[in-house]
């Protein structure tokens, strides 16, 4: 079965938490999608792999972290409508530091939700997701 020409590509995004901080990457300025935006580690699901396998592979390829996907926590279309993003909570399996291993990001940073609010730019819906997963009420999240 072939995908329809106008079908959205499937992207997985990792919610990586360690010691009350979430790992975000600042997308490289030359990226076609969301250049310069602080965002979760994410990427396309490759042919023949499950979403869980895809998110684990993307995190390892981009940061060197070994993770296990535990649950999908949210899904939404990308801002340009070209992709459907499935957000997965992942468990970090070791204590190694996150490292920039590809040109996807210009910087990686572990941040609290409060610190995330100070980053520029960050998508309001991403902030709302992380705040919700952190137990905050929607009233504290900026409206889009």
TIZAMAR-230877 format. One record per residue (C-alpha): x, y, z. Coordinates in steps of 0.5 Angstrom, whole numbers, plus 500, padded with zeros to 3 digits. Example, Ala and Ser with C-alpha at 12.3 -4.5 7.8 and 13.67 -1.06 7.14 Angstrom:
# TIZAMAR-230877
px	py	pz
525	491	516
527	498	514
//
This chain:
# TIZAMAR-230877
px	py	pz
500	500	500
503	507	498
502	513	502
497	518	499
501	524	496
498	529	500
499	525	506
503	528	512
509	525	514
510	522	521
514	525	526
516	523	533
518	528	539
521	526	545
519	529	552
526	527	556
526	529	563
532	528	568
532	531	575
526	536	574
529	538	567
527	537	560
532	537	554
530	542	549
535	543	543
535	550	539
534	548	532
539	550	527
538	556	523
539	552	516
533	548	518
527	548	513
522	547	519
522	551	525
529	554	524
532	557	531
526	555	535
527	551	542
524	545	541
524	537	543
529	532	540
524	530	534
525	527	527
521	522	522
519	515	523
523	511	518
520	505	514
519	499	518
520	502	525
515	503	530
514	510	533
517	508	540
523	505	536
523	512	532
524	516	538
529	512	541
533	512	535
532	520	534
534	521	541
541	517	540
543	520	534
542	527	536
544	527	543
547	520	545
542	519	550
540	512	551
532	512	552
526	508	552
519	510	550
514	509	555
508	513	552
505	517	547
502	523	551
500	528	545
499	529	538
498	535	533
500	538	526
506	542	525
505	549	524
506	549	517
501	543	516
506	538	513
507	533	519
503	530	524
507	530	531
507	524	536
510	526	543
513	521	547
515	521	554
521	517	554
525	514	560
533	516	560
537	509	561
543	512	563
547	518	566
551	520	560
551	527	558
547	529	552
551	532	547
550	535	540
552	529	535
548	532	529
547	539	525
540	538	527
541	543	533
546	549	535
545	548	542
542	543	547
539	545	554
536	542	560
531	547	563
525	547	568
519	549	565
520	556	568
526	557	565
523	554	558
518	560	559
524	565	558
527	562	552
526	565	545
523	563	541
519	557	543
512	555	541
507	556	546
503	549	545
510	546	546
510	550	553
503	548	555
505	541	554
511	541	558
507	545	563
502	540	563
506	534	564
510	538	570
503	538	573
501	545	572
494	548	571
493	551	564
491	558	567
499	558	567
500	557	560
500	563	555
495	562	550
496	561	542
//
